[in-house]
Amino acid sequence: MDIQVNDELIMKKPHPCGNNRFIVKRVGMDFKIHCAGCGREVMLPRKKVEHNIRQVLRDGEALISK
């Protein structure tokens, strides 16, 4: 899956703050994403992030929809 830094991810499950939009800060074996709602940063394994993505937004346009 082609995910780059500064892409916005809409996830299947929301963050505890209630927001389901995250911004990618680091890509590799682990992803560092930060919540667009509360600003918390989370490090997650690539497999878990890719499994939970509903949509990828790059520059305001949808790239991947599931």
Backbone torsions as a table, in degrees:
resi	resn	phi	psi	omega
1	MET	NA	134.3	-177.2
2	ASP	-92.1	96.2	177.9
3	ILE	-120.3	131.9	-177.3
4	GLN	-120.5	165.7	177.4
5	VAL	-60.6	141.1	-179.2
6	ASN	76.0	7.0	170.2
7	ASP	-72.6	151.1	176.3
8	GLU	-104.9	127.7	-178.9
9	LEU	-107.0	132.7	170.7
10	ILE	-103.6	116.1	-173.1
11	MET	-96.0	160.6	177.4
12	LYS	-68.2	-41.2	-177.1
13	LYS	-108.2	135.9	-179.6
14	PRO	-78.9	161.0	171.5
15	HIS	-70.1	157.1	179.3
16	PRO	-55.3	-21.9	177.9
17	CYS	-75.5	-11.5	177.1
18	GLY	104.7	-7.5	-178.8
19	ASN	-93.5	141.7	179.0
20	ASN	-113.1	15.3	177.9
21	ARG	-106.1	131.5	-179.0
22	PHE	-132.0	148.5	178.5
23	ILE	-110.3	132.0	-177.3
24	VAL	-78.6	126.3	178.4
25	LYS	-108.7	-25.6	-178.8
26	ARG	-150.4	139.6	-179.8
27	VAL	-125.9	139.2	178.9
28	GLY	172.9	-143.5	174.4
29	MET	-65.9	-31.5	174.4
30	ASP	-116.6	151.1	175.3
31	PHE	-106.6	137.8	168.5
32	LYS	-106.4	115.1	-179.9
33	ILE	-121.2	151.0	177.0
34	HIS	-127.7	140.2	-174.8
35	CYS	-67.8	130.7	178.9
36	ALA	-73.8	-16.1	-179.6
37	GLY	-85.7	-60.9	-174.0
38	CYS	-103.6	-14.0	176.7
39	GLY	88.6	3.2	178.3
40	ARG	-67.2	143.2	175.9
41	GLU	-102.8	140.1	-177.1
42	VAL	-133.3	135.9	173.3
43	MET	-104.5	126.3	-179.5
44	LEU	-134.7	151.1	175.3
45	PRO	-64.5	148.0	-178.4
46	ARG	-54.5	-44.3	-177.1
47	LYS	-58.8	-43.7	-178.9
48	LYS	-67.0	-42.0	179.7
49	VAL	-64.9	-48.6	-177.7
50	GLU	-62.9	-32.5	179.1
51	HIS	-69.7	-32.9	-174.1
52	ASN	-95.8	4.5	-179.6
53	ILE	-77.9	131.7	173.8
54	ARG	-98.6	-39.5	-177.5
55	GLN	-155.0	146.7	176.2
56	VAL	-116.1	127.7	178.3
57	LEU	-113.4	129.5	176.2
58	ARG	-128.8	120.5	-178.3
59	ASP	56.2	38.7	175.6
60	GLY	82.1	-1.5	179.0
61	GLU	-116.0	147.0	-178.6
62	ALA	-77.1	129.3	176.5
63	LEU	-100.1	-47.9	-175.9
64	ILE	-127.5	127.5	174.1
65	SER	-126.2	138.2	178.4
66	LYS	-118.9	NA	NA
